[in-house]
Amino acid sequence: MPDDPEELLELLAAEAAPLSTWVDCAKAYLAVGKEDAFTHICLEGVKVTTDSLGGACCGWRGGRAD
């Protein structure tokens, strides 16, 4: 596990990893006390996986649910 999670984020995004994988990686950082990395990975994972859906996650579009 890299000290800086940016390398990991690049890999997860490049591989189009599912959100569950992002969360599992984030939990590994949390387990060693890196709360900021945990939060960062979770937020980036949601952003990247939502973007890959064209912003249409769970019917969510432009600030309103469809």
Sequence and secondary structure as in RCSB ss.txt:
>XXXX:A:sequence
MPDDPEELLELLAAEAAPLSTWVDCAKAYLAVGKEDAFTHICLEGVKVTTDSLGGACCGWRGGRAD
>XXXX:A:secstr
  SSTHHHHHHHHHTT  HHHHHHHHHHHHHTT HHHHHHHHHHHHHHHHHHTTT GGGEETTEE 
